[in-house]
C-alpha cells in the first residue's frame, strides 16, 4: 500500500493498537487518540481493540474533549450497553430545541453527530440530524458506517428495513442524501438498498439484475464497504438458488479486495458468509473448523459489530447438534438487541430460537418463538429471511400451522422454503438427523452401554429381561449403522446422543 493510500484507507488493527500502546507508554495517549480516531479513517474493530486505552483516558481528561466522549459512546454501543452510551452522550449537554447553525456550539455538533449513530435514536430524530448536518455542510461523518461489518445496508449499523417500501418512491431524495453523507463512498448505496429490498420480497431476479449492474460502477471506489454488501448479496442470491460453485470464487474476490484496500473490518463477516455456504452444502468438517478456529468467541464478551457472524455461529451450533450452546447464545443476543429496535436481527433471533426448540422436540416453545418471528417478518416483508432456512423452516411451519392454522404469508414461506430444502437437503441437519431416531428406552440402554455395563447388568438396572435388552441393542446397532457396542457408543458420542 502506498503512502497516499495509507492516508485514505484505515490502518490495520495491529498497527493501530501498536500506535495507541506506544502513545500510552510515552504519555501522549489523549492527543494520539484524538488524531487517529477523529482525523484519519479508522475501522470499528480497530477502535474496539483499543477500547481499554480509550476507557483509561480518565474522566478529568475526556470531559475537556467532546470527541473522546463520542468515542466512548460508540464503544458502549458496540458492547450493547445503550444505557451507558446515553450517559456519555448526555455529558455533551441536551439536544438543542432550535436547530440554527449560528446557535450550535462545538458540543452541540458533537452530540448530534454521535446521536446519529446511536441505535436508540428514533427515525424522526435520525432524519432531522442528517438533513441538518447536510444543510450546514458538516459531512461526511467518519463514524457513520454503512454496513457495520455486516453484509447488509438495510440492516447494517442502523436498521433501515422499515423504509423499504418508500425506496422507489423517493429515489432522488435518497440518492442525493446518501451521496452528501458519504461523498464517493455513497456510490451505489441506493441501488444496493433497493436490491436488498427486492430480495427480501422474493424478487430475486430483479435484485440480481440490479446488484450485478451496480458492482462494476463501485469497483474503483476506495471505500469498499458498500461493494462488500453488493458482492455478498450476489453470492447469497446465487447460493440459495443452487449455484454453490459461485461461492468460493466470490469469497476469494472479496478477500483479495479487502487485502488490497485495508478494510479488514469486513473479514469476520466474510468468513461467516463462507461458512454459511459450507452449511448449505452440509460440509460439516468445514463448519466444525470454523467454529473451533475462526468464529468470534461470545464468551470473551459480545461485540455487536460481529452480529452477523454470531447469527451464523448459532446456525453452526444447530448443524453440529450443540443445542444448549445455541439456546444460551441466542437468548443473550435477544436481550442485547431489543433496546436498539433492530427488527431484522430480532426476527432472525426469534427464528433461530424456534429452530432450537424444534430440534429439542419442544413444540409449545417452538410455536411461541416462531409466532414472534412471523409477526416481524410479515410486518417488514422478511420473506427470504425465513424461506432461506429450507427444510427446517418447512418442518416448523407444518407444526405451527397445525396449531394456529394456515394463512397466505406462512403458505408463501412454506412454498419457498421447500424449494430451498430440495436444493440443500443437508442444511441445518445435525449429525443425529442422519440416523433413525432412537426411542427413549434405546437411548437409556445406549447410555448404560457407554458406562461399560453388560447386557445382564443393563437388564438388572432397568428391571427388564436380558433378551429385551439384546433386542433394544440390535435396534440401536441398526439405527446407528454400526456392528457392535463400542461402535454404537462411539457413534452416540459423535452425534451428541451421549
N, C-alpha and C positions, 0 to 999 in steps of 0.2 A: 504494500500500500504506500503510495507517495505521500510526501509531506502535506500537499494540498488536500488529498483525500482524507488524511487523518484529522484535518480541521473540519471536515464535513461529516464523516462517519463517527459514531460513538466509539469511545475507547473500549477495549476488551475489559471484561470483568476482572481478569487477573491484573491487568495494568492499572485499572482504576483503584483496586484495593491496595496495590503497592504504593501508588501516589498518596492515598489517604493515610496509610500506615506511616509512611515517611514523614508526612506533614505533622501527624500527631506526635511522632518522636522528636521532631525538630521544633515543635512549639508554635506552628502556624496552621493548625487544623482548620480554624474558622475561616481564614482567608482563602485557603485552598479549596475548602468545600464550597464556598460561595462562587469561586471561579469555575470549578469543574462541573457543578450541578446547576448553574444558572446562566453561564455564558456559553459553554460548549455543549454540543449534543451529548446526551447520555442515555444509556439503556436502563430500563427499570430494574432488571436483575443486578446491574452494577450498583445502583443505589441501594438495593436490598442487601447486597453483600457487604456494603459499608455501613449498615444501619447501626451497629454497635458504636461506631465512631461518631456518627451524627447524633445519636442519643446521648453520647458522652460529652457533647459540647458544653452543656450546662446552662441552666435557666438564666443565669446572670448575663450570659453572652448572647443566647438566641433571642432574648427579649428585645435586644437592640437591632436585630437583623430579621425583618419580616420574611425574607426569602428562606431563611433556615426554618422558620415556623411552618412555612408552606411545605418544605421537605418532610418535616416531622409529621404533618397531617397526612401527607401522601404515604409515608411509611406505615402509619397506623391503618390506613385504608388497605394497604397491601396485606396487612396482617389480619384483616377482617374486623378490626376494632373501630367501628364507626363512631361510637360514643367518644372514644379518646380522640379521634380525628376532629370531631366537632369542638372539643375543648381547645385543641390547638387553634382551630380557625377562629374561635371566639376571642382568643388573645389579640387578634388583629382588629378587634372592635366589632361594632354592629354593621350589618349591611346597610349602606345609605338608603334612605327612603326615596330621595330625589336624585335621579341619575343625570347629573350635569357634569361634564368633564372638568369644568373650571372649579367645581366644589370637591372633586375627588382628591384625597391625599394619597401618598405613596402606599400607606397601609390599606386604604380602600381598594386600590388596584390589586394589591397582593391578595386581599381577602376574596374579591370576586373571581380572580383568576384561579384561586385554589378551590373555591366552591364549584367552579366549572367542572372539575374532575372528581368531585365527591359524589359517590353513588346515592347519598341521601338527598341530594338536591333535586327538587321536583322539576318536571318538564318545563313548566312556565318559567321558573327561575333560570333554568339552564339556557333556554332560548333568549331570555331577556339579557343575560350576561353576554351570550355570543354576539347578539346584534349590537350591544353597547360597545364591546371591545372592537368589533369591526368598524363601527362608526367613528371611534376615536383613533383608529389605526394602531391599536395595541395588540397586533397579531403578527406572525403566528405565535401560538403558545407552545413552548417546547415540551411541556409536560402533558399536553393534550394528545393522548395516544389514540391511534386508530383501532388497533386490534388487541392491544393488551396481551400480546403473546399468544392470543387465541386466533385460529384461522376463521375469523368472522368479523364483519363490521357491524352487522345488525345487532350482535350480542358480544361486542368487544368490551372495552373498559366501561362503556355505558350501554345499557340495553335500549336499542332504537327500534325493537320489533314492533312496538305499538304505533310507530309512524309509518309502517309498511304500506298500509292502504292508501297513503297520500303521496307516495313517491312519484307515481306517474303524473298525478295532477299538478304537483309543484316542482316539476323537473328543473326549470330555470332557477327558481329560488334556491333549491337545494344545491345545485351545481355551483352557483355563484357564491353561496355561503361557504361551502366546503373549500373552494379554491382560495377564498380570502383567509380562511382559518389556517390552511395547511400550505398555501402557496403551491410550489411544484409538487409537494408530497400529496396533494389532493387530486392529482390527475387520475381519472378512472374510478374515483371513490363512488360517485353516483351510480355508475354502471354496475359496479360490483354489489352495491347495496341492493339495486333493483334485481340483479341476478340471484342474489341470496333470497330475496323475497319470492321471486318466481319459483325457485327450487323448493322452498318450504311449502308453497301452494301447489306443488306437484306439477308445475310447468317446467319439467326438467329439460326438454329440448330447447325451449326459448332461453332458459338460463344458460345452457351450454353455448348456444349461439352468441349470446351477449358477452359471456366471460371470455370465450376464445377470440372474439373480435377485439376485446379491450386489452388483453395481455400484451400484444406487440407494441401498443402505444405506451405501455408502462415500463417496458423492459430497460429503457435507457434512463429511468429516473433513479436518483441516488437513494432515496428513501424507499426501501423495498417492502415495507410492511403491508401496503395495500396489494402489491404484486403477490406477496406470500398468500394473502387471503384468496386472491383470484386463482392461483395455481392449486391451492388446497381444495377450493370449491370444484374446480375442473376435475381434480383427482377423485373427489367424493362422488360426483355425478357419474363418472365413468365406472368407478368401483362398484356402486350399488346396482349398476346396470350390467354387471358381469364382466367388465373389462379389467380384470385384476392384473393383467400383464402390464397395464399402463402405470401401475403404482410405483414400481421400483425406479424406472427412468425419470418419472416426475419428481420423486423424492430426491434423487441424485442431482437433478437440475436445480432444485431449490437449495439443497445443501451446498452446492458449488457456488451459487449466488450469495448465500449467507457468508461463506468463507471469503469471497471477494469484497463484499461490502462492509463486513464487520457487524451486521445486525444479528449477533449471536443470541439475542434475547428470543429469537424465533425457534431456536434449536429444540427446546423442550417440547413444544407443540408439534414440531416436525417429526421428532422421534415417536411421539404418541400417535401421530397420524400413520406413520409407517407400521406401528404395532397394530393399529386398528385393521389395516389391510391383512396382516397375519391372522387376526381374529376371524375375519370373514372367511379366510381360506382354511381355517382350522389348523394352522401351523402352530400347534401348542408349544413346541420346543422353543420357538422364537418368542412366543408370548411369555413363557416362563423366564427366558433370558432377559427380556425387557424388564419384567417385574423385579428380578434379582439384581440387575446391574445398572439399569438406566432410569427407571421410573423414579420420580421425586418421592422422597420418604415423608409421609404425613406425620410420622412420629417425631420428626425434628421441628415441627411447627408448620402450620398451614401458611402457604404463600399464595395469596389469591390470584396472582398473575399466572399460576400454574393450574388454574381451574380446569382447562381443557384436558391436560394430562391426568389430573385427578379423576375426571369423569371416565376417561379411557381406562384408568387403572381399576376402577370399580368393575368395569366390564371384564377385565382380565381376571380379577378375583372370581367373578362368576364363572368364567370359562375354565378356570382351574379348580373349581369346587371349593374355594375359600369363602364360604357364605357368611361366616361370623365376622371376618375381617371386612367384608363388603358392607355388612349391616352397620357396624360401628362407624365406618368411614362416611357412608352416605348420610347418616343422621348428624354427624359432625358438620358436614358441608351445608345441610339444610339450615341449621342454626345460624351459620355464618352468612348465608346468602339472603335469608328472609328480610333483614333490615334494609338491604340495598335494592330491593324490588327488581331483582334480576329474574324476570319471568321465564325466559327460555332455560336458564340454568336450573331454576326451581322445578320447572316442568320435567326436565331431564332427570333431576334427582328423585322426584316422586316416581317417575317411570322405573328408574333403577331400583328404588326401594321395593316397588311392586314385583319386579323380577326376582329379587332376593326372597321375598315371601313365597313367590311361585315355586322357586327351586326348593324351598324348605317345606312345601306342601301345606302352607297356611292360607287357605282360600279367603278367610274373613279379612285378614290384613292386606292380602293381595288386592281385593276389591276396594278397600278403603284408600289405599295409596294410589291405585290406578284411577279412581274417581277424581282425586285431586289433580292428577296428571291430565286427565281428559278435559277437565274444566278449563285449565290454562290452554291446553292445546287447541280446543275449539274456539276459545275467545281470540287467540292470536294466530290462528291458522298454522299451527305447527304440524302439518300433515306428514312431511318427510321425517321429522324428528322421531316420530313414533313408528312410521312404516318401515324405516330403515333397520329396525330391530328384528325383522324377519320372523322366523318360526316361534321365537319366544313371545313376541307380541301377539301372534295368531293364537297361541295356546292361552295366553292371559285373557284376550278379548273373548274367546269362546267361553271361558269360565264367567267372565264379567257379564256377558250378555245373557247367560243362563240365570244369573241373579237379578240383573237390572233391566233386561230386555234390550232389544235391538233399536238402533236409530241410524240415520243416514251417515252421520260422522263416523261412528265406530265401524259401520259396514265398509265405508271407504278405506279406512285404515286397515281393516282386515284384508280386503282385496289386495291392496298394495303390498302389505307385509307378506302376504302369501307368495307374491311374485319374487320378493327378495329371498324368502325362505327356500324357494325352489332352486334359486341360483346358488345359495350358500347354506346347504343343509347342516354344516358343521359349526356355523356361527353361534356363539354363546352356548355351545353344547359342552357341558362339563365332562370330565373323564368318566364319571359313573354312568352318564347317559348313553354311553356307547355299549352298555351291557344291560341285559334284562334286570329289572329291579328285584332285589331280594325282599322277601316277606320279613315282618318283624321277628318271627321265630328264627328265620335263616340268618338274620343279622346278629341275633343273640348267640347262635351257635358259632358263627364266624368269630365273634369277639372272644368266646371261650377257647376256640381253636388257637387264637393269637396268644392266649395265656399259656399255651403248651399242654392243655388238657387232652386226654384221650377220649374216645367216644364213650367209654364206660363212665369216666369222670363227668363228662358233659351231661350224660343221661341222669346221673345221680344228682348233679347240681340243679338241673331243670325239672326233675321229677318226671322224666319220660323214660321209655324203653330204649335200649341201645339200638335196636333196629330202626326206631323212629329217628334217632339222631343220625344214623347212617343214611336214611332216606333224605333228610334235610341236607346232609353233607354232599350227597350226589347232586342234588338240585343246585347247591352252591357252586360246585365244580362246573356244572353245565352252564349256568348263567354267567359265571365269570370267565368261562372258556379256558379252564385250567385242568390239570391232570391229578393234582394231589393237594394235600392240606397246606404244605409250605407255599406252594404256588398261589393257593387261594388267599392265604394271609398276605403274601407279597402284593397280589393284585388289589386286595382290600385296602392296603396302605397307599398304593399308587393312586387309587381313585377316591381317597378320603372317606372310605367307609369305616376305617379304624383310626 
